Amino acid sequence: MNLDDFSDLIERPDSGTRRDAEERRERLTVPPGALGRLDELGEWLSAAQGAVPVRPVERPRVVLFAGDHGVAELGVSGRPAGGTYALVRDVLDGASPVAVLARRTGVPVRVVDAGVDCDPELLPAEVVRHRVRRGSGRIDVEDALTAEEAEAAVRLGMAVADEEADSGTDLVVLGDLSVGGTTPAATLIAALCGTDASVVTGRGGAGIDDLAWMRKCAAVRDALRRARPVLGDQLELLAAVGGADLAATTGFLLQSAVRRMPVVLDGVVSAACALVAQRAAFRAPDWWLAGHVSGEPAQSKALDRMALNPLLDHGVTVGEGTGALLALPLVRAAAAFAADLPERKAPEETPPED
């Protein structure tokens, strides 16, 4: 597999449709600019759909890729190593923030176990059936995945994207469930942006103290030494310092762009995977929105590199796709305004004088 092949498969959203949407916006009764970014959002969605006026977002879905990371053994997370199973269980039981919000807004949630470190019998078959491996390697001293596992994880993400597109999903809210996942995410972003560990290392969704932050910086620094020699191959990079869930998310993002299915990114993990995907296919980010600011410095670096401007900044750090799901009402509102606001009536012609 060569991820660079996606560059030939991914096209930009229809520019002609976008121009038509912009011209229609000029004719609406509400003055241009009065709706702020919602105008831009409506035009983006219209181009992604290839439709003027834009269609409502009727079948969104939250997709969460789950996996444990061996680097969590170093105490770089506010949660215990191997604790992703508890996060998955909370989502499935409706007890997590994203599950509560999704239930209230009527958006279904899909959890995909790419590399959770638990017995597969503990999770429903539809969640665990795609698992690539049990946990990912400790990236500061060893590869996260073998080459075969990295390819299998990417293909898993592609398959999930195809399943969603084929089932009629018209927009995906993308998130992750992981313990230790922000460390490989920071490593990938530092490697691709050419920055140092301290610049990209944050405190994660659960929060860590200063000593844990220093351990995390050291882990990112050591992982960066292993990442730099394989920067020329995205698949090797994901195998070296990614993880099963990150590789699957990358494959999902690329195939979603192939299938012309818009995606709202959540936090630093989805941003890191998006940056890897952009490296493979430069047009792919045109199909994505940044849902919110997560507070992780690496996320800001990645979004800047992809020229993606987050929709919300509410200080939400919980992860799990929660911040991205909070942005969904804005996208739906933009579609409603673009489709339903009336156009100005043309002035009546004055009859010629006799």
Secondary structure by P-SEA (a helix, b strand, c coil): ccccccccccccccaaaaaaaaaaaaacccccccccaaaaaaaaaaaaacccccccccbbbbbbbbbcccccccccccccccaaaaaaaaaaacccaaaaaaaaabbbbbbbbcccccccccccccccccccccccccccccccccaaaaaaaaaaaaaaaaaaaaacccccbbbbbccaaaaaaaaaaaaaaccccccccccccccccaaaaaaaaaaaaaaaaaaaaacccaaaaaaacccaaaaaaaaaaaaaaaacbbbbbccaaaaaaaaaaaaaccccccccccccccccaaaaaaaaaaccccccccccccccaaaaaaaaaaaaaaaaaacccccccccccccccc
